């Protein structure tokens, strides 16, 4: 399902994003929606911090059983630069693994949390993506890396349909490749799809 919450220039209001989240809460069982990709983010302030509706709504999506995956944003390399809703401790936040020397991907830590952020990295440079004017164009950033993780988690859902979102998150943690970078930069490491599916199969077989 594709929910459009931004305009043709990639801008939008928090209220529009919240409307999209509410639609997911209302219809996820009807359409069997199990994985949610959020390739948008807002700078953390009074409207997007841990007390905001945006923060609370992604928590509700997770509590409803969905695997929620959000971009870390491109405000790095300074510390504490992850955008909202990626700051939420329950959801999976994705950084970009490309060009690690000149790293603009958002970094942890996040306010008032001991959870590692971002959780995982994935490639996000020079990705062919949609353009409202050109049809397709080349884009880079965490918004391009996040769908890779979303797709991998959807494959895990297909292979191991009874796993909970918490179990799937654990599989991602156990299967990621350590790049020996600071945890605030790499989290658990680099996405490894084959290892992810094997981790899921192990848990699935035990269940």
BELMO-V263550 format. One record per residue. RES is the residue in one letter. SS is DSSP state (alpha for helix, beta for strand, coil for the rest). PHI is phi in whole degrees, -180 to 180 (* if undefined). PSI is psi in radians with two decimals (* if undefined). Layout:
res=(RES/RES)
ss=(SS/SS)
phi=(PHI/PHI)
psi=(PSI/PSI)
This chain:
res=(X/X/X/X/X/X/X/X/X/X/X/X/X/X/X/X/X/X/X/X/X/X/X/X/X/X/X/X/X/X/X/X/X/X/X/X/X/X/X/X/X/X/X/X/X/X/X/X/X/X/X/X/X/X/X/X/X/X/X/X/X/X/X/X/X/X/X/X/X/X/X/X/X/X/X/X/X/X/X/X/X/X/X/X/X/X/X/X/X/X/X/X/X/X/X/X/X/X/X/X/X/X/X/X/X/X/X/X/X/X/X/X/X/X/X/X/X/X/X/X/X/X/X/X/X/X/X/X/X/X/X/X/X/X/X/X/X/X/X/X/X/X/X/X/X/X/X/X/X/X/X/X/X/X/X/X/X/X/X/X/X/X/X/X/X/X/X/X/X/X/X/X/X/X/X/X/X/X/X/X/X/X/X/X/X/X/X/X/X/X/X/X/X/X/X/X/X/X/X/X/X/X/X/X/X/X/X)
ss=(coil/coil/coil/coil/coil/coil/coil/coil/coil/coil/coil/coil/coil/alpha/alpha/alpha/alpha/alpha/alpha/alpha/alpha/alpha/alpha/alpha/alpha/alpha/alpha/coil/coil/coil/coil/coil/coil/coil/beta/beta/beta/beta/coil/coil/coil/beta/coil/coil/coil/coil/coil/coil/coil/coil/coil/coil/alpha/alpha/alpha/alpha/alpha/alpha/alpha/alpha/alpha/alpha/alpha/coil/coil/coil/beta/beta/beta/beta/beta/coil/coil/coil/coil/coil/coil/coil/coil/coil/coil/coil/coil/beta/coil/coil/coil/coil/coil/coil/coil/beta/beta/beta/beta/beta/coil/coil/coil/coil/coil/coil/coil/coil/coil/coil/coil/coil/coil/coil/coil/coil/coil/coil/coil/coil/coil/coil/coil/beta/beta/beta/coil/coil/coil/coil/beta/beta/beta/beta/beta/coil/coil/coil/beta/beta/beta/beta/beta/coil/coil/alpha/alpha/alpha/alpha/alpha/alpha/alpha/alpha/alpha/alpha/alpha/alpha/alpha/alpha/alpha/alpha/alpha/alpha/coil/coil/coil/coil/coil/alpha/alpha/alpha/alpha/alpha/alpha/alpha/alpha/alpha/alpha/alpha/coil/beta/coil/coil/coil/coil/coil/alpha/alpha/alpha/alpha/coil/coil/coil/beta/coil/coil/alpha/alpha/alpha/alpha/alpha/alpha/alpha/alpha/alpha/alpha/alpha/alpha/alpha/alpha/coil)
phi=(*/-112/-112/-89/-121/-120/-85/-65/-100/83/-108/-172/-109/-58/-62/-69/-64/-62/-64/-64/-64/-65/-60/-63/-62/-77/-124/-64/-72/-60/-106/54/-83/-116/-128/-122/-100/-123/-95/-135/-162/-128/-61/-65/-151/-64/-89/-131/-85/-68/-100/-85/-60/-61/-62/-67/-70/-68/-64/-67/-61/-64/-65/-78/106/-83/-88/-104/-127/-126/-73/-80/86/-122/-98/-72/-94/-64/-69/66/-105/-71/-86/-86/-93/-63/-77/-67/-69/-79/-81/-97/-111/-115/-103/-100/-89/-78/53/-69/-77/-119/-98/-97/-63/-58/-121/-80/-80/-107/-60/55/-148/-101/-77/-67/-139/-68/-75/-151/-114/-150/-62/-148/-101/55/-97/-71/-142/-72/-137/-70/-108/-106/87/-138/-152/-104/-132/-138/134/-69/-68/-89/-75/-59/-62/-64/-69/-60/-62/-64/-70/-66/-62/-64/-58/-67/-75/-135/-67/-92/-67/-80/-64/-66/-66/-66/-64/-64/-61/-64/-62/-72/-102/-71/-92/-68/-96/60/-108/-56/-59/-69/-104/-108/62/-80/132/-92/-55/-130/-67/-62/-66/-60/-65/-65/-61/-64/-63/-62/-67/-62/-67/-67/-74)
psi=(2.36/2.12/2.04/2.03/-0.04/2.81/-3.04/-0.29/0.09/0.28/2.75/-3.13/2.64/-0.63/-0.59/-0.72/-0.72/-0.64/-0.69/-0.73/-0.70/-0.67/-0.73/-0.75/-0.66/-0.48/0.03/-0.59/-0.66/-0.70/0.12/0.83/2.06/-0.36/2.31/2.17/2.21/1.60/0.77/2.78/2.70/2.52/2.35/2.12/-2.84/-0.38/-0.28/0.25/-2.94/-0.15/0.00/2.75/-0.61/-0.82/-0.82/-0.60/-0.66/-0.55/-0.67/-0.67/-0.78/-0.78/-0.42/-0.07/-0.04/2.60/1.97/2.18/2.13/2.66/2.55/-0.21/2.97/0.72/0.09/3.08/0.19/2.67/2.65/0.57/0.19/2.35/2.81/2.44/0.19/-0.23/-0.20/2.30/-0.42/-0.64/2.96/2.18/2.34/2.25/2.99/2.29/-0.19/2.61/1.05/-0.32/-0.54/1.30/1.88/-0.09/2.47/2.49/2.69/-3.07/3.01/2.70/2.39/0.67/2.48/0.14/2.42/2.26/2.41/2.81/-0.62/2.74/2.66/2.73/2.44/0.29/2.42/0.89/2.32/2.15/3.03/2.61/2.35/-0.31/-0.61/-0.05/-1.11/2.65/3.12/2.24/2.73/2.68/-3.13/-0.42/-0.39/-0.50/-0.62/-0.77/-0.44/-0.76/-0.69/-0.80/-0.70/-0.71/-0.55/-0.69/-0.68/-0.71/-0.76/-0.71/-0.59/1.27/-0.28/-0.08/2.48/2.92/-0.57/-0.72/-0.67/-0.66/-0.69/-0.69/-0.70/-0.73/-0.82/-0.36/-0.19/2.59/2.12/2.13/0.07/0.69/2.90/2.50/-0.56/-0.22/-0.78/-0.27/-2.19/-0.37/-2.73/2.38/2.31/1.75/-0.78/-0.74/-0.62/-0.82/-0.67/-0.71/-0.75/-0.73/-0.65/-0.84/-0.69/-0.77/-0.63/-0.58/*)
